[in-house]
Amino acid sequence: MSEEEYNQLENGMSYMEVVKIVKGRGDQLTENTFVWKDEILLTQSYLITFEDNGLVSKQIYNQKKQY
């Protein structure tokens, strides 16, 4: 997922609508939460939470660089 794709996501979208926009499935963390890694920067991830198959929360998680 890119930040541009992330910005297109809106509350109420289904998981499959999100997959179509970001062109790929996320990794499932919990029953309702999925994560996508940033394709370009590789320093952040996008956490998306669904409830009743509708997007209810999205957040950017910045990862620390490892040296």
HTML snippet that shows the backbone in 3Dmol.js (N, CA, C, O; Angstrom):
<script src="https://3Dmol.org/build/3Dmol-min.js"></script>
<div id="view" style="width:600px;height:400px;position:relative"></div>
<script>
const pdb = `
ATOM      1  N   MET A   1       0.840  -1.167   0.000  1.00  0.00           N
ATOM      2  CA  MET A   1       0.000   0.000   0.000  1.00  0.00           C
ATOM      3  C   MET A   1       0.893   1.240   0.000  1.00  0.00           C
ATOM      4  O   MET A   1       1.933   1.272   0.657  1.00  0.00           O
ATOM      5  N   SER A   2       0.479   2.229  -0.728  1.00  0.00           N
ATOM      6  CA  SER A   2       1.180   3.507  -0.703  1.00  0.00           C
ATOM      7  C   SER A   2       0.348   4.505   0.099  1.00  0.00           C
ATOM      8  O   SER A   2      -0.828   4.259   0.369  1.00  0.00           O
ATOM      9  N   GLU A   3       0.949   5.621   0.477  1.00  0.00           N
ATOM     10  CA  GLU A   3       0.218   6.632   1.230  1.00  0.00           C
ATOM     11  C   GLU A   3      -0.921   7.215   0.389  1.00  0.00           C
ATOM     12  O   GLU A   3      -1.972   7.571   0.921  1.00  0.00           O
ATOM     13  N   GLU A   4      -0.708   7.310  -0.907  1.00  0.00           N
ATOM     14  CA  GLU A   4      -1.753   7.796  -1.809  1.00  0.00           C
ATOM     15  C   GLU A   4      -2.968   6.860  -1.776  1.00  0.00           C
ATOM     16  O   GLU A   4      -4.109   7.318  -1.709  1.00  0.00           O
ATOM     17  N   GLU A   5      -2.718   5.556  -1.823  1.00  0.00           N
ATOM     18  CA  GLU A   5      -3.812   4.574  -1.753  1.00  0.00           C
ATOM     19  C   GLU A   5      -4.498   4.649  -0.388  1.00  0.00           C
ATOM     20  O   GLU A   5      -5.725   4.608  -0.300  1.00  0.00           O
ATOM     21  N   TYR A   6      -3.702   4.758   0.666  1.00  0.00           N
ATOM     22  CA  TYR A   6      -4.235   4.865   2.027  1.00  0.00           C
ATOM     23  C   TYR A   6      -5.209   6.039   2.133  1.00  0.00           C
ATOM     24  O   TYR A   6      -6.263   5.924   2.760  1.00  0.00           O
ATOM     25  N   ASN A   7      -4.854   7.157   1.522  1.00  0.00           N
ATOM     26  CA  ASN A   7      -5.690   8.355   1.596  1.00  0.00           C
ATOM     27  C   ASN A   7      -7.013   8.196   0.848  1.00  0.00           C
ATOM     28  O   ASN A   7      -7.940   8.973   1.079  1.00  0.00           O
ATOM     29  N   GLN A   8      -7.123   7.213  -0.037  1.00  0.00           N
ATOM     30  CA  GLN A   8      -8.368   6.951  -0.761  1.00  0.00           C
ATOM     31  C   GLN A   8      -9.369   6.124   0.059  1.00  0.00           C
ATOM     32  O   GLN A   8     -10.544   6.040  -0.297  1.00  0.00           O
ATOM     33  N   LEU A   9      -8.907   5.524   1.142  1.00  0.00           N
ATOM     34  CA  LEU A   9      -9.764   4.654   1.949  1.00  0.00           C
ATOM     35  C   LEU A   9     -10.716   5.485   2.799  1.00  0.00           C
ATOM     36  O   LEU A   9     -10.322   6.487   3.396  1.00  0.00           O
ATOM     37  N   GLU A  10     -11.977   5.053   2.845  1.00  0.00           N
ATOM     38  CA  GLU A  10     -12.997   5.780   3.595  1.00  0.00           C
ATOM     39  C   GLU A  10     -13.766   4.828   4.502  1.00  0.00           C
ATOM     40  O   GLU A  10     -13.901   3.639   4.213  1.00  0.00           O
ATOM     41  N   ASN A  11     -14.266   5.377   5.603  1.00  0.00           N
ATOM     42  CA  ASN A  11     -15.081   4.579   6.522  1.00  0.00           C
ATOM     43  C   ASN A  11     -16.238   3.945   5.770  1.00  0.00           C
ATOM     44  O   ASN A  11     -16.835   4.555   4.883  1.00  0.00           O
ATOM     45  N   GLY A  12     -16.542   2.706   6.143  1.00  0.00           N
ATOM     46  CA  GLY A  12     -17.649   1.980   5.541  1.00  0.00           C
ATOM     47  C   GLY A  12     -17.247   1.084   4.380  1.00  0.00           C
ATOM     48  O   GLY A  12     -18.015   0.215   3.970  1.00  0.00           O
ATOM     49  N   MET A  13     -16.037   1.293   3.844  1.00  0.00           N
ATOM     50  CA  MET A  13     -15.592   0.429   2.739  1.00  0.00           C
ATOM     51  C   MET A  13     -15.422  -1.001   3.231  1.00  0.00           C
ATOM     52  O   MET A  13     -15.001  -1.232   4.364  1.00  0.00           O
ATOM     53  N   SER A  14     -15.753  -1.954   2.372  1.00  0.00           N
ATOM     54  CA  SER A  14     -15.558  -3.361   2.723  1.00  0.00           C
ATOM     55  C   SER A  14     -14.084  -3.734   2.554  1.00  0.00           C
ATOM     56  O   SER A  14     -13.309  -3.013   1.925  1.00  0.00           O
ATOM     57  N   TYR A  15     -13.726  -4.868   3.127  1.00  0.00           N
ATOM     58  CA  TYR A  15     -12.353  -5.366   2.982  1.00  0.00           C
ATOM     59  C   TYR A  15     -12.004  -5.529   1.503  1.00  0.00           C
ATOM     60  O   TYR A  15     -10.908  -5.158   1.084  1.00  0.00           O
ATOM     61  N   MET A  16     -12.923  -6.079   0.711  1.00  0.00           N
ATOM     62  CA  MET A  16     -12.642  -6.302  -0.706  1.00  0.00           C
ATOM     63  C   MET A  16     -12.502  -4.982  -1.474  1.00  0.00           C
ATOM     64  O   MET A  16     -11.726  -4.913  -2.427  1.00  0.00           O
ATOM     65  N   GLU A  17     -13.224  -3.951  -1.087  1.00  0.00           N
ATOM     66  CA  GLU A  17     -13.057  -2.634  -1.710  1.00  0.00           C
ATOM     67  C   GLU A  17     -11.660  -2.086  -1.409  1.00  0.00           C
ATOM     68  O   GLU A  17     -11.008  -1.506  -2.277  1.00  0.00           O
ATOM     69  N   VAL A  18     -11.216  -2.277  -0.175  1.00  0.00           N
ATOM     70  CA  VAL A  18      -9.867  -1.842   0.202  1.00  0.00           C
ATOM     71  C   VAL A  18      -8.829  -2.613  -0.602  1.00  0.00           C
ATOM     72  O   VAL A  18      -7.892  -2.018  -1.136  1.00  0.00           O
ATOM     73  N   VAL A  19      -8.985  -3.933  -0.695  1.00  0.00           N
ATOM     74  CA  VAL A  19      -8.044  -4.767  -1.453  1.00  0.00           C
ATOM     75  C   VAL A  19      -7.959  -4.296  -2.902  1.00  0.00           C
ATOM     76  O   VAL A  19      -6.873  -4.259  -3.482  1.00  0.00           O
ATOM     77  N   LYS A  20      -9.089  -3.938  -3.481  1.00  0.00           N
ATOM     78  CA  LYS A  20      -9.109  -3.470  -4.868  1.00  0.00           C
ATOM     79  C   LYS A  20      -8.329  -2.162  -5.022  1.00  0.00           C
ATOM     80  O   LYS A  20      -7.586  -2.002  -5.991  1.00  0.00           O
ATOM     81  N   ILE A  21      -8.484  -1.236  -4.091  1.00  0.00           N
ATOM     82  CA  ILE A  21      -7.789   0.053  -4.163  1.00  0.00           C
ATOM     83  C   ILE A  21      -6.293  -0.126  -3.975  1.00  0.00           C
ATOM     84  O   ILE A  21      -5.496   0.465  -4.705  1.00  0.00           O
ATOM     85  N   VAL A  22      -5.909  -0.941  -2.995  1.00  0.00           N
ATOM     86  CA  VAL A  22      -4.482  -1.074  -2.669  1.00  0.00           C
ATOM     87  C   VAL A  22      -3.801  -2.194  -3.447  1.00  0.00           C
ATOM     88  O   VAL A  22      -2.596  -2.410  -3.312  1.00  0.00           O
ATOM     89  N   LYS A  23      -4.576  -2.901  -4.258  1.00  0.00           N
ATOM     90  CA  LYS A  23      -4.048  -3.946  -5.148  1.00  0.00           C
ATOM     91  C   LYS A  23      -3.326  -5.063  -4.397  1.00  0.00           C
ATOM     92  O   LYS A  23      -2.252  -5.509  -4.802  1.00  0.00           O
ATOM     93  N   GLY A  24      -3.935  -5.504  -3.298  1.00  0.00           N
ATOM     94  CA  GLY A  24      -3.345  -6.616  -2.562  1.00  0.00           C
ATOM     95  C   GLY A  24      -3.984  -6.806  -1.206  1.00  0.00           C
ATOM     96  O   GLY A  24      -4.534  -5.874  -0.619  1.00  0.00           O
ATOM     97  N   ARG A  25      -3.901  -8.023  -0.723  1.00  0.00           N
ATOM     98  CA  ARG A  25      -4.478  -8.370   0.572  1.00  0.00           C
ATOM     99  C   ARG A  25      -3.518  -8.009   1.701  1.00  0.00           C
ATOM    100  O   ARG A  25      -2.299  -8.112   1.558  1.00  0.00           O
ATOM    101  N   GLY A  26      -4.087  -7.586   2.816  1.00  0.00           N
ATOM    102  CA  GLY A  26      -3.279  -7.296   3.994  1.00  0.00           C
ATOM    103  C   GLY A  26      -3.053  -8.540   4.820  1.00  0.00           C
ATOM    104  O   GLY A  26      -3.706  -9.564   4.620  1.00  0.00           O
ATOM    105  N   ASP A  27      -2.121  -8.442   5.750  1.00  0.00           N
ATOM    106  CA  ASP A  27      -1.873  -9.524   6.691  1.00  0.00           C
ATOM    107  C   ASP A  27      -2.816  -9.345   7.876  1.00  0.00           C
ATOM    108  O   ASP A  27      -2.902  -8.257   8.446  1.00  0.00           O
ATOM    109  N   GLN A  28      -3.516 -10.400   8.242  1.00  0.00           N
ATOM    110  CA  GLN A  28      -4.495 -10.323   9.321  1.00  0.00           C
ATOM    111  C   GLN A  28      -3.798 -10.391  10.669  1.00  0.00           C
ATOM    112  O   GLN A  28      -3.070 -11.342  10.952  1.00  0.00           O
ATOM    113  N   LEU A  29      -4.024  -9.368  11.511  1.00  0.00           N
ATOM    114  CA  LEU A  29      -3.446  -9.334  12.852  1.00  0.00           C
ATOM    115  C   LEU A  29      -4.413  -9.882  13.892  1.00  0.00           C
ATOM    116  O   LEU A  29      -4.029 -10.659  14.765  1.00  0.00           O
ATOM    117  N   THR A  30      -5.669  -9.468  13.788  1.00  0.00           N
ATOM    118  CA  THR A  30      -6.733  -9.966  14.662  1.00  0.00           C
ATOM    119  C   THR A  30      -7.924 -10.273  13.769  1.00  0.00           C
ATOM    120  O   THR A  30      -7.841 -10.160  12.546  1.00  0.00           O
ATOM    121  N   GLU A  31      -9.021 -10.659  14.385  1.00  0.00           N
ATOM    122  CA  GLU A  31     -10.216 -10.993  13.600  1.00  0.00           C
ATOM    123  C   GLU A  31     -10.655  -9.833  12.707  1.00  0.00           C
ATOM    124  O   GLU A  31     -11.138 -10.057  11.597  1.00  0.00           O
ATOM    125  N   ASN A  32     -10.493  -8.602  13.179  1.00  0.00           N
ATOM    126  CA  ASN A  32     -10.982  -7.432  12.449  1.00  0.00           C
ATOM    127  C   ASN A  32      -9.907  -6.465  11.974  1.00  0.00           C
ATOM    128  O   ASN A  32     -10.234  -5.468  11.331  1.00  0.00           O
ATOM    129  N   THR A  33      -8.643  -6.725  12.266  1.00  0.00           N
ATOM    130  CA  THR A  33      -7.571  -5.781  11.942  1.00  0.00           C
ATOM    131  C   THR A  33      -6.570  -6.404  10.980  1.00  0.00           C
ATOM    132  O   THR A  33      -6.126  -7.539  11.151  1.00  0.00           O
ATOM    133  N   PHE A  34      -6.233  -5.623   9.970  1.00  0.00           N
ATOM    134  CA  PHE A  34      -5.280  -6.048   8.950  1.00  0.00           C
ATOM    135  C   PHE A  34      -4.184  -5.000   8.827  1.00  0.00           C
ATOM    136  O   PHE A  34      -4.394  -3.828   9.138  1.00  0.00           O
ATOM    137  N   VAL A  35      -3.024  -5.429   8.374  1.00  0.00           N
ATOM    138  CA  VAL A  35      -1.906  -4.506   8.189  1.00  0.00           C
ATOM    139  C   VAL A  35      -1.355  -4.659   6.781  1.00  0.00           C
ATOM    140  O   VAL A  35      -1.246  -5.764   6.249  1.00  0.00           O
ATOM    141  N   TRP A  36      -1.011  -3.521   6.192  1.00  0.00           N
ATOM    142  CA  TRP A  36      -0.331  -3.482   4.900  1.00  0.00           C
ATOM    143  C   TRP A  36       0.974  -2.733   5.105  1.00  0.00           C
ATOM    144  O   TRP A  36       1.001  -1.723   5.807  1.00  0.00           O
ATOM    145  N   LYS A  37       2.044  -3.204   4.511  1.00  0.00           N
ATOM    146  CA  LYS A  37       3.336  -2.508   4.576  1.00  0.00           C
ATOM    147  C   LYS A  37       3.422  -1.489   3.446  1.00  0.00           C
ATOM    148  O   LYS A  37       2.872  -1.690   2.363  1.00  0.00           O
ATOM    149  N   ASP A  38       4.120  -0.400   3.719  1.00  0.00           N
ATOM    150  CA  ASP A  38       4.324   0.631   2.709  1.00  0.00           C
ATOM    151  C   ASP A  38       5.223   0.093   1.613  1.00  0.00           C
ATOM    152  O   ASP A  38       6.303  -0.429   1.891  1.00  0.00           O
ATOM    153  N   GLU A  39       4.785   0.215   0.371  1.00  0.00           N
ATOM    154  CA  GLU A  39       5.523  -0.337  -0.770  1.00  0.00           C
ATOM    155  C   GLU A  39       6.712   0.518  -1.179  1.00  0.00           C
ATOM    156  O   GLU A  39       7.660   0.016  -1.783  1.00  0.00           O
ATOM    157  N   ILE A  40       6.668   1.802  -0.856  1.00  0.00           N
ATOM    158  CA  ILE A  40       7.688   2.721  -1.349  1.00  0.00           C
ATOM    159  C   ILE A  40       8.720   3.049  -0.274  1.00  0.00           C
ATOM    160  O   ILE A  40       9.916   2.833  -0.468  1.00  0.00           O
ATOM    161  N   LEU A  41       8.250   3.574   0.863  1.00  0.00           N
ATOM    162  CA  LEU A  41       9.173   4.004   1.912  1.00  0.00           C
ATOM    163  C   LEU A  41       9.724   2.852   2.741  1.00  0.00           C
ATOM    164  O   LEU A  41      10.849   2.914   3.235  1.00  0.00           O
ATOM    165  N   LEU A  42       8.928   1.807   2.888  1.00  0.00           N
ATOM    166  CA  LEU A  42       9.293   0.626   3.685  1.00  0.00           C
ATOM    167  C   LEU A  42       9.569   0.965   5.147  1.00  0.00           C
ATOM    168  O   LEU A  42      10.198   0.179   5.855  1.00  0.00           O
ATOM    169  N   THR A  43       9.105   2.128   5.606  1.00  0.00           N
ATOM    170  CA  THR A  43       9.325   2.536   6.992  1.00  0.00           C
ATOM    171  C   THR A  43       8.017   2.682   7.758  1.00  0.00           C
ATOM    172  O   THR A  43       8.023   3.060   8.929  1.00  0.00           O
ATOM    173  N   GLN A  44       6.907   2.387   7.112  1.00  0.00           N
ATOM    174  CA  GLN A  44       5.637   2.493   7.809  1.00  0.00           C
ATOM    175  C   GLN A  44       4.691   1.395   7.359  1.00  0.00           C
ATOM    176  O   GLN A  44       4.843   0.795   6.295  1.00  0.00           O
ATOM    177  N   SER A  45       3.709   1.161   8.218  1.00  0.00           N
ATOM    178  CA  SER A  45       2.666   0.193   7.927  1.00  0.00           C
ATOM    179  C   SER A  45       1.323   0.874   8.123  1.00  0.00           C
ATOM    180  O   SER A  45       1.220   1.891   8.809  1.00  0.00           O
ATOM    181  N   TYR A  46       0.300   0.300   7.513  1.00  0.00           N
ATOM    182  CA  TYR A  46      -1.042   0.858   7.593  1.00  0.00           C
ATOM    183  C   TYR A  46      -1.949  -0.160   8.279  1.00  0.00           C
ATOM    184  O   TYR A  46      -2.141  -1.268   7.779  1.00  0.00           O
ATOM    185  N   LEU A  47      -2.501   0.220   9.421  1.00  0.00           N
ATOM    186  CA  LEU A  47      -3.393  -0.650  10.184  1.00  0.00           C
ATOM    187  C   LEU A  47      -4.831  -0.257   9.864  1.00  0.00           C
ATOM    188  O   LEU A  47      -5.224   0.894  10.053  1.00  0.00           O
ATOM    189  N   ILE A  48      -5.607  -1.215   9.380  1.00  0.00           N
ATOM    190  CA  ILE A  48      -6.986  -0.972   8.995  1.00  0.00           C
ATOM    191  C   ILE A  48      -7.874  -1.919   9.801  1.00  0.00           C
ATOM    192  O   ILE A  48      -7.637  -3.126   9.830  1.00  0.00           O
ATOM    193  N   THR A  49      -8.891  -1.367  10.450  1.00  0.00           N
ATOM    194  CA  THR A  49      -9.806  -2.161  11.262  1.00  0.00           C
ATOM    195  C   THR A  49     -11.199  -2.119  10.642  1.00  0.00           C
ATOM    196  O   THR A  49     -11.687  -1.072  10.218  1.00  0.00           O
ATOM    197  N   PHE A  50     -11.816  -3.287  10.607  1.00  0.00           N
ATOM    198  CA  PHE A  50     -13.154  -3.449  10.044  1.00  0.00           C
ATOM    199  C   PHE A  50     -14.106  -3.925  11.131  1.00  0.00           C
ATOM    200  O   PHE A  50     -13.700  -4.619  12.064  1.00  0.00           O
ATOM    201  N   GLU A  51     -15.366  -3.550  11.006  1.00  0.00           N
ATOM    202  CA  GLU A  51     -16.419  -4.046  11.877  1.00  0.00           C
ATOM    203  C   GLU A  51     -17.632  -4.294  10.999  1.00  0.00           C
ATOM    204  O   GLU A  51     -18.045  -3.408  10.250  1.00  0.00           O
ATOM    205  N   ASP A  52     -18.206  -5.481  11.080  1.00  0.00           N
ATOM    206  CA  ASP A  52     -19.332  -5.850  10.211  1.00  0.00           C
ATOM    207  C   ASP A  52     -18.986  -5.610   8.740  1.00  0.00           C
ATOM    208  O   ASP A  52     -19.811  -5.112   7.974  1.00  0.00           O
ATOM    209  N   ASN A  53     -17.755  -5.969   8.351  1.00  0.00           N
ATOM    210  CA  ASN A  53     -17.222  -5.840   6.995  1.00  0.00           C
ATOM    211  C   ASN A  53     -17.217  -4.407   6.474  1.00  0.00           C
ATOM    212  O   ASN A  53     -17.303  -4.181   5.267  1.00  0.00           O
ATOM    213  N   GLY A  54     -17.115  -3.430   7.392  1.00  0.00           N
ATOM    214  CA  GLY A  54     -16.974  -2.038   6.980  1.00  0.00           C
ATOM    215  C   GLY A  54     -15.795  -1.408   7.694  1.00  0.00           C
ATOM    216  O   GLY A  54     -15.600  -1.631   8.889  1.00  0.00           O
ATOM    217  N   LEU A  55     -15.005  -0.624   6.972  1.00  0.00           N
ATOM    218  CA  LEU A  55     -13.847   0.037   7.556  1.00  0.00           C
ATOM    219  C   LEU A  55     -14.305   1.005   8.646  1.00  0.00           C
ATOM    220  O   LEU A  55     -15.167   1.850   8.406  1.00  0.00           O
ATOM    221  N   VAL A  56     -13.731   0.881   9.839  1.00  0.00           N
ATOM    222  CA  VAL A  56     -14.085   1.765  10.948  1.00  0.00           C
ATOM    223  C   VAL A  56     -12.898   2.561  11.466  1.00  0.00           C
ATOM    224  O   VAL A  56     -13.081   3.561  12.161  1.00  0.00           O
ATOM    225  N   SER A  57     -11.677   2.132  11.138  1.00  0.00           N
ATOM    226  CA  SER A  57     -10.501   2.809  11.665  1.00  0.00           C
ATOM    227  C   SER A  57      -9.308   2.551  10.743  1.00  0.00           C
ATOM    228  O   SER A  57      -9.130   1.448  10.226  1.00  0.00           O
ATOM    229  N   LYS A  58      -8.500   3.588  10.553  1.00  0.00           N
ATOM    230  CA  LYS A  58      -7.257   3.418   9.803  1.00  0.00           C
ATOM    231  C   LYS A  58      -6.186   4.260  10.476  1.00  0.00           C
ATOM    232  O   LYS A  58      -6.453   5.358  10.963  1.00  0.00           O
ATOM    233  N   GLN A  59      -4.976   3.729  10.495  1.00  0.00           N
ATOM    234  CA  GLN A  59      -3.893   4.468  11.123  1.00  0.00           C
ATOM    235  C   GLN A  59      -2.566   4.083  10.490  1.00  0.00           C
ATOM    236  O   GLN A  59      -2.378   2.964  10.013  1.00  0.00           O
ATOM    237  N   ILE A  60      -1.655   5.042  10.500  1.00  0.00           N
ATOM    238  CA  ILE A  60      -0.303   4.809   9.987  1.00  0.00           C
ATOM    239  C   ILE A  60       0.599   4.515  11.179  1.00  0.00           C
ATOM    240  O   ILE A  60       0.609   5.245  12.170  1.00  0.00           O
ATOM    241  N   TYR A  61       1.345   3.441  11.057  1.00  0.00           N
ATOM    242  CA  TYR A  61       2.279   3.042  12.105  1.00  0.00           C
ATOM    243  C   TYR A  61       3.683   3.209  11.549  1.00  0.00           C
ATOM    244  O   TYR A  61       4.070   2.515  10.609  1.00  0.00           O
ATOM    245  N   ASN A  62       4.451   4.139  12.134  1.00  0.00           N
ATOM    246  CA  ASN A  62       5.832   4.359  11.670  1.00  0.00           C
ATOM    247  C   ASN A  62       6.756   3.380  12.354  1.00  0.00           C
ATOM    248  O   ASN A  62       6.751   3.240  13.577  1.00  0.00           O
ATOM    249  N   GLN A  63       7.558   2.698  11.533  1.00  0.00           N
ATOM    250  CA  GLN A  63       8.505   1.718  12.045  1.00  0.00           C
ATOM    251  C   GLN A  63       9.871   2.388  12.190  1.00  0.00           C
ATOM    252  O   GLN A  63      10.265   3.218  11.370  1.00  0.00           O
ATOM    253  N   LYS A  64      10.565   2.018  13.226  1.00  0.00           N
ATOM    254  CA  LYS A  64      11.908   2.552  13.428  1.00  0.00           C
ATOM    255  C   LYS A  64      12.879   1.827  12.521  1.00  0.00           C
ATOM    256  O   LYS A  64      12.777   0.619  12.311  1.00  0.00           O
ATOM    257  N   LYS A  65      13.819   2.582  11.988  1.00  0.00           N
ATOM    258  CA  LYS A  65      14.842   1.970  11.146  1.00  0.00           C
ATOM    259  C   LYS A  65      15.793   1.160  12.007  1.00  0.00           C
ATOM    260  O   LYS A  65      16.168   1.565  13.107  1.00  0.00           O
ATOM    261  N   GLN A  66      16.170   0.008  11.479  1.00  0.00           N
ATOM    262  CA  GLN A  66      17.132  -0.825  12.194  1.00  0.00           C
ATOM    263  C   GLN A  66      18.471  -0.747  11.467  1.00  0.00           C
ATOM    264  O   GLN A  66      18.541  -0.879  10.245  1.00  0.00           O
ATOM    265  N   TYR A  67      19.519  -0.533  12.235  1.00  0.00           N
ATOM    266  CA  TYR A  67      20.853  -0.417  11.637  1.00  0.00           C
ATOM    267  C   TYR A  67      21.677  -1.623  11.964  1.00  0.00           C
ATOM    268  O   TYR A  67      22.833  -1.712  11.548  1.00  0.00           O
TER     269      TYR A  67
END
`;
const viewer = $3Dmol.createViewer("view");
viewer.addModel(pdb, "pdb");
viewer.setStyle({}, {cartoon: {color: "spectrum"}});
viewer.zoomTo();
viewer.render();
</script>
